[in-house]
Amino acid sequence: MVADPIDAEVISSAEVDEGALRRLLRRAGRTLARPALECLELLLDPATPPTVKVTVLAALTYLLVPLDLIPDFIPAAGFSDDLVALTALLGLCGSHITPAIRLRAQRKLDAWFPPGR
């Protein structure tokens, strides 16, 4: 049985509300904004394999959606499923982020958060 091919156009820059992302990241600051922008650039890069895009979107969605396998209000164990998703996401991103993606993310970071401010 042959699986159907995955549509390579998972997300485009037209579907990303950069204004909303910018407002959210300003609250978080430069340190948290850098990996978020690298993941965004990874998603927008046409060379990123479709399966990686789907996996990144799934992990980010899991982290942002309030429903969890283990509810966050349970002491100690509550954030363990989020930690697993975040660890997997960072591992995946780290192996697919190219110097060009890092540079685009850095330029966007510097534009949104000017150094020295």
Backbone hydrogen bonds, N-H to C=O, Kabsch-Sander energy under -0.5 kcal/mol:
donor,donor_aa,acceptor,acceptor_aa,energy
10,V,8,A,-1.5
15,E,12,S,-1.7
16,V,13,S,-0.9
17,D,15,E,-0.6
18,E,16,V,-1.4
21,L,17,D,-2.2
22,R,18,E,-2.8
23,R,19,G,-2.2
24,L,20,A,-2.3
25,L,21,L,-2.7
26,R,22,R,-2.2
27,R,23,R,-1.3
28,A,24,L,-1.3
29,G,25,L,-3.0
33,A,29,G,-1.9
34,R,30,R,-2.0
36,A,32,L,-1.1
37,L,33,A,-2.9
38,E,34,R,-2.2
39,C,35,P,-2.3
40,L,36,A,-2.2
41,E,37,L,-2.8
42,L,38,E,-2.2
43,L,39,C,-2.4
44,L,40,L,-2.1
45,D,41,E,-1.5
48,T,45,D,-1.5
52,V,49,P,-0.8
53,K,49,P,-1.9
54,V,50,P,-2.5
55,T,51,T,-2.1
56,V,52,V,-2.8
57,L,53,K,-2.6
58,A,54,V,-2.4
59,A,55,T,-2.5
60,L,56,V,-2.7
61,T,57,L,-2.5
62,Y,58,A,-2.4
63,L,59,A,-2.0
64,L,60,L,-1.8
65,V,61,T,-2.5
74,I,71,P,-1.6
77,A,75,P,-3.0
78,G,74,I,-2.3
80,S,77,A,-1.4
81,D,77,A,-0.6
83,L,79,F,-2.3
84,V,80,S,-2.0
85,A,81,D,-2.1
86,L,82,D,-2.8
87,T,83,L,-2.6
88,A,84,V,-2.4
89,L,85,A,-2.3
90,L,86,L,-2.7
91,G,87,T,-2.2
92,L,88,A,-2.4
93,C,89,L,-3.0
94,G,90,L,-2.5
95,S,91,G,-1.2
96,H,92,L,-0.7
96,H,93,C,-1.2
97,I,93,C,-1.9
98,T,96,H,-0.6
102,R,98,T,-2.4
103,L,99,P,-2.3
104,R,100,A,-2.3
105,A,101,I,-2.4
106,Q,102,R,-2.6
107,R,103,L,-2.5
108,K,104,R,-2.1
109,L,105,A,-2.7
110,D,106,Q,-2.8
111,A,107,R,-1.9
112,W,108,K,-2.5
113,F,109,L,-3.1
117,R,114,P,-1.5
